[in-house]
Amino acid sequence: MERHFDEELNNLKKNILKMASLVDESIAKAIKSLLERKEDLAIEVENEDNAIDMVEIEVDMLCLDLLARRQPIAIDLRFITSVMKINSDLERIGDLAANIGHKVQILLKYPQLKPLIDIPRMAELVRAMLKDSITALVDKNTELARNITARDHEVDELYVQVFREVLTHMMDDNENIKNGIELILIAKHLERMADHVTNIAEDIVYMVEGKTIKHQFEP
């Protein structure tokens, strides 16, 4: 019986890893569509959000089933409830990637406003944070999880920089307002992604240690 429960927990872990992989791929495609100005890729990102939503539903159902049938305690209970919250944050990141795909389709109607440097850097940071959060989940590594929460400010700082630079272009020329707004929104979506990854890292600390670190900074 115990061995079968372990197998069910491993299956749940495999599904949340699948979810994370789909989300990471969606972020990568969204930013590639922006940098290479590829409308077909942007449309693909937006359309593929349905697949992420389906995996989210599957993971939630697995969690609810395990809670109902197994009535887990201690770390097993924390693992399942944490996976439910992580699943929700991953789905939101997927939504934000799809939104970027939609914004790219709008941006392609206008000439490129400025060389894109900070936005791709934001995406790199978000994807690195996401990758590390999944490693922390698999390895139950709370030190790595805490490190992720401390890196969120780097993405915040880049967002502020993008906002200021784009705003300057918009003030210099009214023709830049529409595409400038879309660029700012894309940067904001990436900043929100980092917030969701931070939530995931905090949930991992709770899962392993039973300690809540939300609403406080721990280096």
N, C-alpha and C positions, 0 to 999 in steps of 0.2 A: 504493500500500500504506500509506504513512504517513498519507495523508489519510483513508483508511478507518479507521485506528487512532484518529485524532483524533475521528472521528465516533462510534466506539464509546465513547471516553472521555466525550464529551459526553452520550451516551445514559446512561451510568452516572451522570453528574452530575445529569441530569434525574430519574432514579429516586430518588436520595438526597434531592433537593429535594422530590419527591413524598412521600417518607417523612416528612420533617421537617414538611411542611404537614399531613399527617394527624395527626401527633402533637400539633402545636400546636392543631389544632382539637379534639382529644380533651381536652386540658387545659382549654381554654376551656369546653367543654360540661360537663365534670365540675364546675368551679367554679360555673358558672351553675346547674347542678342543685342544688348546695348552697345557694347564696344565695337562689334562688327556690323551693326546696323542691319540685322537680319530679321525681317518681319516674320518669315515662316517659323523661325526658332522662337520668337516671342509668342506667337500664336500657340505653338506646341507647348510652351511652358504653361500658358493659361489653361489650355485644354487638359493637360495632365494632372491638374489639381484634383480632378475627380478620383483618380487612382489613389492619391494620398488620402482623400476623405474616406474611401472604402477601407483602406488599411486601418485608419483610425477607428472606424466602427468595429472592425474585426478585433482589434486589440482591446477595446473597451468591453466587448462581449466576453472575451477570454477572461478578463479581470473579474467581471461580475460573476461569471460562472465559477471561477475558483473561489471567490469570496463566499458564494452561496453553498457550494458543495464541501469545501475543505475547512471553512471556518478557521483560517490560519491565525497564528499568534506571533508575537515578537517580530523578528526581522523578516519573516515571510510575509506577514501582514503589511509591514512597512514597505517591502519590495513591491507588492501588488498595488497598494494605494499610490505609491510614488510613480509607478509605471503609468497609472491612469492620468496623473497630473503631467508627467513628461509627454505622454501621448498627446494631450491637449495642446501643450506648448509647441510640439513639433507640427501639429496640424495648423496652428496659427502661423508658424514660420512658412509653411507651404502656401498658405493663403497670401502672405506678403510677397512671396516669390512670384506667385501668379499675378498679383497686382502690379509688380514691376514689369512683367511681361506685357500687361495691358498698357502701362505707361509708355513702354518702349514703342508700341504701335502708334501711339499718339505723337511721340517725339520724332518719329521718322518722317512726319509731314513737314518738319521744319529743318533748317540747316543746323549743323552742330554748333552749339553755343560756345564751347570751350574744350580744350583737351581734357580728357577724363583721366584723372590721376587719383584723386582722393576716394572717389566712389568705388573703383575696383579694389583699392586698398581696404576700404571698409568691408567689402565682400570677402576678401582674403582673411581678414581678422575674424569675421563671423563664422566662416567655414572652419577655421582652425579651432575656434572655441567650441563649435559643434562637434568636431572630430574628437577633441579632448574630453568633452563631456560624455561621449559614448564610451571612450576608453575608461574614463573614471567609473562609469556605470558597470561595465563588464568586470573591471579589476577591483571594484569597491574601493577606489582610491580617493579618499576625502581630501588629501593634500592637493591633488590635481584639481578637484572640484572647487576648492577654495581659491586656487590660483585663477580659475576661470572667472569667478565673480570679481576679482580684482582687475581683470583686463577689460571689463565693460567700459571703463572711462576712456580708453583709447578710441573706441568707436564713437563715443559721445563727442570727444574733442574733434574728430574728423568731420562729424556731422555739422558742428558749429562752423568749422572752416569752410565746408562746402556751402552752407547757407550764406555766409558772408560774401564769399566770392561770387556766387550766382546773383545775389542781391545787387552787388555792384554792377554787374553786367545789365541787369534789368533796369537799374536807375540811369545807366548811360544811354540806353536805347530802348524805347517802348516796344520795339519789334521783338525784343528778347523776353518779354514778360511771360508769354504762354509756355514756351519751351523751358524757360527758367523755373517756372512753377513745377513743371513735371520733373525736372532734375532734382529739385528740393524734395519733392515727395518721394522720389526713389531713394534718396539718401535717408529720409526719415524712415522709410520701410526697413532699410538695413539697420538703422539704429534701434528700431523696435525688435528686429530679429535678435540682436545682441541681448536685449532685455529678456527675451524668452529663453535664450540659452542660459542666461544667468539664473533664471528660475529653475531650469533643469539641474544646474550645478547645485543649487541650494537644496533641491529635492533629493539629490544623491547623498548629500551630507546627512540629511534627515533619515534617509533609508538605512544608511550604514550605522550612524551613531545615535539615532533617535533624538538628535539635537536640531532645533530650528534656528537658522542663522538669517532668515529673511528680516528685512528692515534694519539690518545692522551690517557694518563693514568689518570683515575679518581678513587680514592680509594672509 
